Amino acid sequence: MTEKFERPPATRQQFVLRFQSEGQRDALKARSQANLRTMNAEILFLIEAGIKATDGARTDEPNQS
C-alpha cells in the first residue's frame, strides 16, 4: 500500500533559501539529522531561537562594540 501525501494548505508560506556555500547545506543537514528533525524543521527552530535570543534588541543598526 502506498501512502498518499496531501499538498500543504495554501495558507503556508514558502521561502526559497540560497546557501552561500555547499558546506552550509551539509552542516545544516548534519545538524538536523543529529537533532532528529527535517532540514525545514531545523531551519525554523534556528530562526525561532535567533528571534528569542535577540528579542528586544535592536537589529537594524550595526554592532557598536
N, C-alpha and C positions, 0 to 999 in steps of 0.2 A: 504494500500500500504506500503510495506517495503522499507526502504532505502538500497541501495547497496553501501557499503563502498569500496573504492578503496585502494589497497595496496600502501603504501608510495613508492615514487621513490627509486630506488636502490642507488641513489646518497646521500640519507640521511644516516648519520652515527648514529649508535645506541651504547649506552654505558650502561653497567649493573652497577647499583648503589646499594651498600650494606650499609644499615643503621647499625650503631653500636648498636642501641637500638630501641625498638618499640616506645619509646617516641619521637624519632626524626621524624619518619614517621608520627606519629599523629600530631606533631607540624607543619610539612610541609603541611599536608592535611588541617589543620585548617587555616593556613596562606593562602593557595591557595584558599580556599573557601571564606575567608574574602575579598580577592582581586579579586574575580570572575575570577580566572584563573584555568586551569588544573594544576595538580601537575607538569607535564612536563614543562608547560609554567612558572610556579613559579620557578622551578629549573633553567631554562635558564635565567630568569630575575635576580635571585640572583647571578649566575655566571657572567653575564654581569656587574652587579653593582659592584661586587668584583673586576673585572678586571679594570673597570673605576676608582674605588677608589684607586687602587694600581698602576695605570698607571705611569710608570716612576720610581717606587720604586723597589728596588732590593728585590726579594722574595726568592733568593737562599741561603741567609745567615741567621743564627739565629738572633733574635732580640737582639741588643746590648744596652739595656736600663740600 
